Amino acid sequence: MEHRYLDGVDVPRFDHLLTEALLEDAARDEGGAPRRLGIENGARKVYRVFTVYGQAELEAAMEELAFLDFTAVLHASFNTSPEDEWDLRFRPDPDMKHSEP
């Protein structure tokens, strides 16, 4: 799994939770097509993109995100990606403490 921060976008307080859950705890899969997961901060801006490889790594990452109360943004107007920076977009639950910017 790889990750990067997007320039000029605020990093939220909950960022350390993602680092622990996705980079330290998620399953590893060396094969398969890359999928990029855009993670929103509390202001509905994607600030970080994780790249996962293979179905096992994708499912593990999505499970970790669900455990942290992130939901996939399915509406097309919210899932647009400039220059194809991400394939899937995830938003923190606004009622959770960690979702504040």
N, C-alpha and C positions, 0 to 999 in steps of 0.2 A: 504494500500500500504506500502510496506517495501522497503528499499534500503540499499546498502552497496557499499563501495569503494573497488576497487581491489588494493592489496598491490603492491607498486613499480611502479605504473603508474601515470604519471603526471596529475594533476587536472587542467583543462583549466579555463580560465577567465570567460567563460560563465556558469560555474557551478551554480552560484547563481540563474540564470534564470530558470534552471531545478528544483531547490529546490522550488522556488516560484510556478512555473507552475504545477509541478507534485505532490508535497506534500501538497501544500496549496490550489490550484485551481481545481484539477482534481476531477471528481465524485468518490464517494465511493461505493463499492459493496462488501458486506460481504461474498458472496457465489461464488462458481465456482472454476474451476481448476486454479492453479497458472500458470502465464506466466511470464517469466523473460525477461526484456528488457535491452539489453546491449547497453550502450551509449558510442560512441567513443569521444575521445578528438580530437583536430585538427591534430594529428599525426596518425590518423587511428588506434588507440589502444583503446580497451574498457577499460574504467577507472571506470565505475560505473554501477551497475545493480539494476534496479527497479523490484520488484515483484508485479504484479497486480493480483487481484482475481476477476474472473467473467468477463462476456462480456462487461458490462457497464463500468467497470473500465478500461479494455483494450482499448475500443473505445475512452474513454475520454483521456487517456494517449496518444494514437496515434494522436488524434486531437490536443492536446497541443504541441506535438513534431512537427507536420506539421506546426503549427502556428509559431514555433520558427525556421522554415526552416531546420528541420532534415528530412532525407529521409531513408526509410527502405533499407537495403543492402540485395539484393535478390540473388546475385551471390554466389553459394555454397562455392567458395574458400574464400570469405570474411566473410561468416556467420558461419564458423566453431567455435565451442565453446569448449575450453579445459574443460574436465570433465563436460560437459553439464552445464556450468555456465549461459548460456542465451539461450532463444528460438528464439528471434528476435533481430536484431542488427540495430542500427540507427546511421547515420553519419550526422554531421553538413554540411551545404552547404559551400563549400570552398570560395565562393565569399562573404560571409557575414562576417562582422567585428567580430562577437562573435565566429567564428569558429577557430580563431587563438589560438594556444596552450598557 
